[in-house]
């Protein structure tokens, strides 16, 4: 069997599904190769989407025409907006999903996507050829070969293999090859890539025990309900159709810790079995005990896996200890004293590739036409994977559409700036700084948080996506209508005069300081204690202005109010970002022989030689490159 495509996507996880649909929706003939069509977009760990900064990424995927937000809304069984007590710059949506329905909703999306074929198989070899470009020999991908002997050819391949590359699972001293529990590892594929000069290393992650809810004493736990307001993930999503279910909180205790400590000698993390580095921000329960020996309890969340299953996920209890130790420890928790489990927690080691060998388009610097996304780049999380998959799929389609598929011109690839998207921060961190542990996105990683809010991802990215061809006309029209209404609301507030005698009574009732002089409505909205909702009854003209279509009223009002309240902060941060863009516009790739550049430090020479940054701004973000190194380079460029 031998077939030709424009883009081939290896792996049907969250990165692969976004890459495949993005590529196909761009018009590229796309093939998605996955081991099991019944486990498309499997939620290998927590059955949840979003969270701190992760929720912003999902909204960015949605604004770029991606699918994760819509699939999440269709399968959500609990929704919450995190960080409500803080400013809108860090508000983050999060949803528990029905694990099984999430898979089948994604499968429906894939089946209904034009230009997209699916092939169930396992890729074992990347096909690469050497070509002459500008009198130099370079390598480029030509296709893939599977374990069953099928060959597929394409000028662009997107690798999204997750944890399957030479995956090795651990429970106590037992080790089993696999990419996920009960699924085989992908062997030989890593080696077929590294033989061409791509660097690989190992990482580790893990997942908790799965519990039978029929054996849980919920009366001994604290119930945590979700929220049922207008918030959701997709800007064009429909109301959540599934029943909304609660989560539950409980804690470990000294008896639990004593039982767990008794098994540390058999823990793969501490007996030498596992040498690779795990995620710092999602540690196993045994790591928590070793790192925080004085803590007498750790918080756990028991989360539903779906509306029609008894399976529950114990968040916070990731472990690779022997299964009898895990179960014995759980039974010391009062609510779990009679617990039965479906399977114990386990750890998994897998291969990843050095992301500093990638362009910002996520194309390999070593093998032309090879794009990488997700955990193969050293990240962790469905959302980080989906964001990378979206960018990789778009850029693979763009490159496949180029004549002869030579080298992608920088101005034809989609690259997102750090003040444009969390996805831009994520990719810039990966290709500029590299990783020494599984990378997880946080709001603290972004220096322009006030510009990267969850409410304005469509403002930042929808028109950009339409220019690329990934966002369709209906989505653009949806955004343009919203943009027009927001501008009208802000203009109304800027021009509407408020008279003290007409408003002071309402202000006193709301606990706000009365006015001494007249002002604009904008001045009132800027007060922290006031809002559109609180002032609407006192100002009929405002109430009429906010009388929008019911399915969009709250979302549009919130976006307009945030722009008014935080106008000064937004403008100041935008000015800072614009200053940095001046360095972004100074391109330095190929202009310096860093090894012989004595004006900069030795460490800077080594880092710059390895990474070969595109711009001076990217060079400034490389660890080990100091401001004085940047100044020296500016002087050498005559600036």
KOLZA-12501 format. One record per residue (C-alpha): residue in three letters; x, y, z. Coordinates in steps of 0.5 Angstrom, whole numbers, padded with zeros to 4 digits, always signed. Example, Ala and Ser with C-alpha at 12.3 -4.5 7.8 and 13.67 -1.06 7.14 Angstrom:
2
ala+0025-0009+0016
ser+0027-0002+0014
This chain:
639
unk+0000+0000+0000
unk+0003+0007-0002
unk-0001+0013-0002
unk+0000+0021-0002
unk-0002+0026+0002
unk+0000+0033+0003
unk+0001+0032+0011
unk+0001+0026+0015
unk+0000+0027+0023
unk+0003+0021+0027
unk-0002+0020+0034
unk-0009+0021+0035
unk-0008+0025+0042
unk-0010+0032+0043
unk-0004+0035+0039
unk-0005+0030+0034
unk-0013+0031+0033
unk-0012+0039+0033
unk-0006+0038+0028
unk-0010+0034+0023
unk-0017+0038+0023
unk-0013+0045+0023
unk-0009+0042+0017
unk-0015+0039+0013
unk-0019+0045+0015
unk-0013+0049+0011
unk-0015+0045+0005
unk-0009+0040+0006
unk-0010+0033+0004
unk-0009+0030+0011
unk-0008+0023+0014
unk-0008+0022+0021
unk-0005+0015+0023
unk-0007+0013+0030
unk-0006+0006+0034
unk-0013+0006+0036
unk-0019+0009+0033
unk-0023+0008+0039
unk-0019+0012+0044
unk-0018+0018+0040
unk-0016+0024+0044
unk-0016+0020+0050
unk-0016+0023+0057
unk-0010+0019+0059
unk-0010+0023+0066
unk-0015+0027+0069
unk-0021+0028+0065
unk-0021+0035+0065
unk-0020+0041+0061
unk-0017+0048+0062
unk-0014+0051+0069
unk-0009+0056+0071
unk-0007+0059+0064
unk-0009+0052+0061
unk-0016+0055+0060
unk-0013+0061+0056
unk-0010+0056+0051
unk-0016+0053+0050
unk-0020+0059+0048
unk-0014+0061+0044
unk-0015+0054+0040
unk-0022+0056+0039
unk-0021+0063+0037
unk-0016+0060+0032
unk-0022+0055+0029
unk-0019+0049+0033
unk-0024+0044+0036
unk-0022+0043+0044
unk-0027+0048+0046
unk-0033+0046+0043
unk-0031+0039+0044
unk-0030+0041+0052
unk-0037+0044+0052
unk-0041+0039+0049
unk-0038+0034+0054
unk-0037+0038+0060
unk-0040+0035+0067
unk-0037+0041+0071
unk-0035+0048+0070
unk-0032+0053+0074
unk-0028+0060+0073
unk-0022+0059+0077
unk-0018+0065+0080
unk-0025+0069+0081
unk-0022+0073+0087
unk-0017+0076+0083
unk-0016+0080+0077
unk-0019+0078+0070
unk-0012+0077+0067
unk-0011+0071+0071
unk-0019+0068+0071
unk-0018+0061+0068
unk-0024+0057+0066
unk-0024+0049+0067
unk-0028+0044+0066
unk-0029+0036+0068
unk-0031+0032+0062
unk-0034+0025+0061
unk-0028+0022+0059
unk-0032+0017+0054
unk-0036+0022+0051
unk-0030+0027+0050
unk-0027+0021+0045
unk-0033+0020+0041
unk-0035+0027+0040
unk-0028+0028+0038
unk-0029+0022+0033
unk-0035+0025+0030
unk-0031+0032+0029
unk-0026+0028+0025
unk-0031+0024+0021
unk-0034+0030+0019
unk-0028+0034+0017
unk-0027+0034+0010
unk-0020+0033+0007
unk-0018+0028+0013
unk-0017+0021+0012
unk-0016+0016+0019
unk-0011+0010+0018
unk-0011+0005+0024
unk-0004+0003+0025
unk+0003+0004+0028
unk+0009+0008+0025
unk+0016+0005+0026
unk+0020+0009+0021
unk+0020+0017+0019
unk+0022+0017+0011
unk+0028+0022+0010
unk+0032+0024+0004
unk+0038+0029+0003
unk+0037+0034-0002
unk+0041+0040-0005
unk+0039+0047-0003
unk+0043+0053-0004
unk+0049+0048-0006
unk+0048+0045+0001
unk+0046+0038+0003
unk+0040+0038+0007
unk+0035+0033+0010
unk+0027+0033+0009
unk+0022+0028+0011
unk+0018+0024+0005
unk+0013+0020+0009
unk+0013+0014+0014
unk+0013+0007+0014
unk+0008+0003+0019
unk+0009-0004+0023
unk+0005-0007+0018
unk+0009-0005+0012
unk+0004+0001+0009
unk+0008+0007+0006
unk+0005+0014+0006
unk+0008+0020+0003
unk+0008+0027+0004
unk+0012+0033+0004
unk+0010+0035+0011
unk+0009+0030+0017
unk+0007+0032+0024
unk+0009+0028+0030
unk+0005+0028+0036
unk+0006+0021+0039
unk+0005+0023+0046
unk+0008+0018+0052
unk+0009+0013+0047
unk+0016+0013+0044
unk+0019+0007+0048
unk+0014+0008+0053
unk+0016+0004+0060
unk+0011+0004+0065
unk+0012+0002+0073
unk+0008+0000+0078
unk+0013-0002+0084
unk+0019-0006+0082
unk+0015-0009+0076
unk+0016-0005+0069
unk+0012-0006+0063
unk+0013-0003+0056
unk+0007+0001+0054
unk+0005+0008+0052
unk-0001+0008+0056
unk-0004+0002+0061
unk-0006-0004+0056
unk-0003+0000+0050
unk+0003-0002+0046
unk+0009+0003+0046
unk+0012+0006+0040
unk+0019+0002+0039
unk+0024+0004+0033
unk+0021+0011+0031
unk+0025+0015+0036
unk+0031+0012+0033
unk+0029+0013+0026
unk+0029+0020+0028
unk+0035+0021+0032
unk+0040+0018+0027
unk+0039+0024+0023
unk+0042+0029+0028
unk+0035+0030+0032
unk+0037+0030+0040
unk+0032+0026+0044
unk+0032+0025+0052
unk+0027+0021+0057
unk+0022+0024+0061
unk+0017+0021+0066
unk+0010+0023+0068
unk+0005+0019+0072
unk-0003+0018+0074
unk-0007+0016+0080
unk-0011+0010+0082
unk-0018+0010+0079
unk-0024+0008+0084
unk-0031+0005+0084
unk-0035+0010+0087
unk-0040+0005+0090
unk-0035+0004+0095
unk-0034+0011+0097
unk-0037+0014+0103
unk-0039+0021+0100
unk-0042+0023+0107
unk-0034+0024+0110
unk-0032+0028+0104
unk-0033+0036+0102
unk-0038+0037+0096
unk-0035+0042+0091
unk-0041+0044+0086
unk-0039+0047+0079
unk-0042+0054+0076
unk-0048+0054+0072
unk-0047+0061+0069
unk-0046+0063+0062
unk-0038+0062+0061
unk-0036+0056+0057
unk-0030+0055+0053
unk-0032+0056+0046
unk-0034+0063+0043
unk-0039+0060+0039
unk-0041+0054+0044
unk-0048+0052+0046
unk-0050+0051+0053
unk-0047+0045+0056
unk-0052+0039+0055
unk-0050+0034+0060
unk-0052+0033+0067
unk-0047+0037+0072
unk-0044+0033+0077
unk-0040+0035+0084
unk-0033+0033+0086
unk-0031+0032+0093
unk-0025+0034+0097
unk-0022+0030+0102
unk-0015+0029+0106
unk-0009+0024+0107
unk-0007+0023+0114
unk-0001+0021+0118
unk-0003+0014+0118
unk-0004+0014+0110
unk+0003+0017+0110
unk+0006+0012+0114
unk+0003+0006+0110
unk+0006+0010+0104
unk+0013+0011+0107
unk+0013+0003+0108
unk+0013+0002+0101
unk+0019+0007+0099
unk+0024+0002+0098
unk+0020-0001+0092
unk+0018+0006+0089
unk+0021+0007+0082
unk+0023+0014+0084
unk+0027+0012+0089
unk+0030+0005+0088
unk+0034+0007+0082
unk+0029+0005+0077
unk+0027+0011+0074
unk+0033+0016+0072
unk+0029+0021+0068
unk+0025+0028+0071
unk+0018+0028+0073
unk+0013+0034+0073
unk+0015+0039+0078
unk+0008+0042+0079
unk+0004+0035+0079
unk+0009+0031+0084
unk+0007+0024+0086
unk+0004+0023+0093
unk+0011+0019+0095
unk+0015+0025+0092
unk+0010+0030+0097
unk+0012+0026+0103
unk+0019+0026+0101
unk+0019+0034+0099
unk+0015+0036+0105
unk+0016+0031+0111
unk+0013+0035+0116
unk+0006+0036+0113
unk+0001+0032+0116
unk-0004+0032+0111
unk-0005+0033+0103
unk-0011+0035+0099
unk-0014+0030+0095
unk-0020+0031+0090
unk-0025+0026+0088
unk-0027+0027+0081
unk-0033+0024+0076
unk-0030+0020+0070
unk-0037+0021+0067
unk-0045+0021+0067
unk-0046+0013+0066
unk-0040+0010+0070
unk-0038+0009+0077
unk-0030+0010+0075
unk-0028+0016+0079
unk-0021+0020+0079
unk-0017+0021+0085
unk-0013+0028+0084
unk-0007+0029+0088
unk-0006+0021+0089
unk-0001+0020+0083
unk+0004+0014+0085
unk+0008+0009+0082
unk+0008+0005+0089
unk+0007-0002+0089
unk-0001-0003+0088
unk-0002-0007+0095
unk+0001-0001+0098
unk-0003+0004+0094
unk-0009+0001+0096
unk-0007+0000+0104
unk-0006+0007+0104
unk-0012+0009+0101
unk-0016+0005+0106
unk-0014+0010+0112
unk-0018+0015+0109
unk-0024+0015+0112
unk-0028+0016+0106
unk-0025+0011+0103
unk-0024+0006+0108
unk-0028+0001+0104
unk-0025+0003+0097
unk-0025-0002+0091
unk-0020+0000+0085
unk-0021-0001+0078
unk-0013+0000+0077
unk-0007+0003+0081
unk-0003+0009+0079
unk+0003+0008+0075
unk+0009+0012+0072
unk+0011+0012+0065
unk+0018+0014+0062
unk+0018+0016+0055
unk+0022+0019+0049
unk+0022+0027+0048
unk+0026+0031+0043
unk+0030+0037+0045
unk+0025+0043+0043
unk+0031+0048+0042
unk+0032+0044+0035
unk+0025+0047+0033
unk+0023+0053+0029
unk+0018+0058+0032
unk+0013+0055+0027
unk+0015+0048+0030
unk+0018+0045+0024
unk+0025+0042+0026
unk+0031+0045+0024
unk+0035+0039+0022
unk+0029+0035+0018
unk+0025+0040+0013
unk+0018+0038+0013
unk+0018+0035+0020
unk+0014+0038+0025
unk+0013+0036+0033
unk+0008+0038+0038
unk+0006+0036+0045
unk+0009+0031+0050
unk+0015+0030+0044
unk+0017+0037+0045
unk+0018+0036+0053
unk+0011+0039+0055
unk+0005+0036+0059
unk-0002+0037+0059
unk-0008+0037+0054
unk-0008+0044+0053
unk-0001+0045+0052
unk-0001+0039+0047
unk-0007+0042+0043
unk-0004+0049+0042
unk+0002+0046+0039
unk-0002+0042+0035
unk-0006+0047+0032
unk+0000+0051+0030
unk+0004+0045+0027
unk-0002+0043+0023
unk-0003+0050+0020
unk+0004+0051+0019
unk+0005+0044+0016
unk-0001+0046+0011
unk+0002+0052+0009
unk+0009+0049+0008
unk+0005+0043+0004
unk+0002+0048+0000
unk+0009+0052-0002
unk+0011+0050-0009
unk+0016+0044-0009
unk+0016+0044-0001
unk+0023+0047+0000
unk+0024+0052+0006
unk+0018+0055+0009
unk+0019+0063+0009
unk+0019+0066+0016
unk+0013+0071+0013
unk+0009+0065+0011
unk+0009+0061+0017
unk+0004+0062+0023
unk+0008+0065+0029
unk+0005+0068+0035
unk+0008+0073+0039
unk+0009+0073+0047
unk+0004+0079+0047
unk-0001+0075+0042
unk-0002+0069+0046
unk+0000+0064+0051
unk+0001+0059+0046
unk+0006+0064+0043
unk+0009+0064+0050
unk+0009+0057+0051
unk+0013+0056+0044
unk+0018+0061+0045
unk+0020+0058+0052
unk+0021+0051+0049
unk+0025+0053+0043
unk+0029+0059+0046
unk+0030+0056+0053
unk+0029+0048+0052
unk+0026+0044+0058
unk+0030+0040+0063
unk+0023+0038+0066
unk+0016+0037+0063
unk+0014+0044+0061
unk+0007+0046+0064
unk+0004+0053+0063
unk+0002+0058+0068
unk+0000+0065+0068
unk+0006+0067+0071
unk+0010+0065+0065
unk+0007+0071+0061
unk+0010+0078+0062
unk+0004+0081+0058
unk-0002+0077+0062
unk-0007+0083+0062
unk-0006+0083+0055
unk-0007+0075+0054
unk-0014+0074+0058
unk-0019+0069+0057
unk-0024+0074+0055
unk-0021+0077+0049
unk-0017+0071+0046
unk-0022+0072+0040
unk-0020+0079+0039
unk-0013+0077+0039
unk-0013+0071+0034
unk-0020+0071+0030
unk-0018+0076+0025
unk-0011+0073+0024
unk-0014+0066+0023
unk-0019+0068+0018
unk-0013+0071+0014
unk-0009+0064+0014
unk-0016+0061+0012
unk-0017+0057+0018
unk-0022+0061+0021
unk-0029+0061+0017
unk-0033+0066+0015
unk-0039+0065+0020
unk-0034+0065+0026
unk-0031+0072+0023
unk-0038+0075+0023
unk-0039+0072+0030
unk-0033+0076+0032
unk-0034+0082+0028
unk-0041+0083+0031
unk-0039+0082+0038
unk-0033+0087+0037
unk-0038+0093+0034
unk-0042+0092+0040
unk-0037+0092+0045
unk-0034+0099+0042
unk-0041+0102+0042
unk-0042+0100+0049
unk-0035+0103+0051
unk-0037+0109+0047
unk-0043+0110+0050
unk-0040+0110+0057
unk-0034+0115+0055
unk-0040+0120+0053
unk-0045+0119+0058
unk-0046+0124+0063
unk-0047+0123+0070
unk-0051+0128+0075
unk-0049+0127+0082
unk-0057+0128+0084
unk-0059+0123+0080
unk-0054+0117+0082
unk-0052+0119+0089
unk-0058+0115+0092
unk-0056+0109+0088
unk-0049+0110+0090
unk-0050+0110+0097
unk-0054+0104+0097
unk-0049+0100+0093
unk-0043+0102+0099
unk-0040+0107+0094
unk-0038+0114+0095
unk-0043+0119+0093
unk-0040+0124+0087
unk-0039+0131+0089
unk-0039+0133+0081
unk-0041+0130+0075
unk-0037+0125+0071
unk-0038+0120+0065
unk-0041+0113+0066
unk-0034+0111+0065
unk-0031+0114+0071
unk-0036+0110+0075
unk-0035+0103+0072
unk-0028+0104+0073
unk-0029+0104+0081
unk-0027+0097+0083
unk-0034+0096+0087
unk-0039+0098+0081
unk-0041+0094+0075
unk-0045+0094+0069
unk-0050+0089+0073
unk-0050+0094+0079
unk-0051+0100+0076
unk-0056+0098+0070
unk-0062+0099+0075
unk-0060+0106+0077
unk-0059+0108+0070
unk-0064+0106+0065
unk-0060+0108+0059
unk-0055+0103+0061
unk-0060+0098+0062
unk-0062+0099+0055
unk-0055+0099+0052
unk-0054+0092+0055
unk-0060+0089+0052
unk-0057+0084+0048
unk-0059+0078+0045
unk-0059+0073+0051
unk-0054+0068+0048
unk-0049+0074+0048
unk-0051+0079+0053
unk-0046+0077+0059
unk-0040+0075+0055
unk-0040+0082+0051
unk-0042+0086+0057
unk-0036+0082+0061
unk-0031+0084+0055
unk-0033+0091+0055
unk-0033+0092+0062
unk-0026+0089+0063
unk-0024+0094+0058
unk-0026+0100+0061
unk-0024+0098+0068
unk-0017+0096+0066
unk-0016+0101+0061
unk-0010+0104+0064
unk-0006+0097+0065
unk-0008+0095+0058
unk-0005+0101+0055
unk+0001+0101+0059
unk+0003+0094+0058
unk+0002+0095+0051
unk+0007+0100+0050
unk+0012+0095+0054
unk+0010+0090+0049
unk+0011+0095+0043
unk+0018+0097+0046
unk+0020+0089+0046
unk+0017+0089+0039
unk+0023+0093+0036
unk+0028+0088+0038
unk+0023+0083+0035
unk+0024+0086+0028
unk+0032+0086+0029
unk+0033+0079+0025
unk+0040+0076+0027
unk+0040+0069+0024
unk+0046+0068+0020
unk+0049+0075+0021
unk+0054+0073+0027
unk+0059+0067+0028
unk+0058+0067+0035
unk+0064+0062+0036
unk+0069+0068+0034
unk+0065+0073+0037
unk+0069+0075+0043
unk+0065+0081+0045
unk+0060+0077+0048
unk+0061+0072+0054
unk+0063+0065+0053
unk+0056+0062+0056
unk+0053+0067+0051
unk+0057+0064+0045
unk+0055+0057+0047
unk+0048+0058+0048
unk+0047+0063+0041
unk+0051+0058+0037
unk+0046+0052+0039
unk+0040+0055+0039
unk+0041+0060+0033
unk+0036+0065+0035
unk+0032+0069+0029
unk+0031+0075+0033
unk+0035+0080+0038
unk+0029+0079+0042
unk+0029+0072+0042
unk+0037+0072+0044
unk+0035+0076+0050
unk+0031+0071+0053
unk+0036+0065+0052
unk+0038+0063+0059
unk+0046+0065+0060
unk+0045+0071+0055
unk+0046+0078+0059
unk+0043+0085+0057
unk+0051+0087+0056
unk+0051+0081+0051
unk+0045+0084+0047
unk+0048+0091+0047
unk+0055+0088+0045
unk+0051+0085+0039
unk+0047+0092+0038
unk+0054+0096+0037
unk+0056+0091+0032
unk+0050+0092+0028
unk+0051+0099+0028
unk+0045+0101+0032
